[in-house]
Amino acid sequence: MNAEELRNKTPDQLRDELVSLKKEAFNLRFQKATNQLDNTARIRKVRRDAARVSTILNEKARVAAAN
């Protein structure tokens, strides 16, 4: 998922995406704690994707507030 794709989504879609990424991060943390996690790099990718979505949401909110 890149920033270009995210900028084309509506704020509601971005919020849904953020919720799903946070749930996935939660599940990955549990898998790591119980030594069931296969792909440890997935944690980093999910965390960064969540940050990216959050950043795009903040950008859209700032633009909306300026208008």
ABEGO torsion letter per residue (X at the ends): XBAAAAAABBAAAAAAAAAAAAAAAAAAAAAAAAGABABAAAAAAAAAAAAAAAAAAAAAAAAAAAX
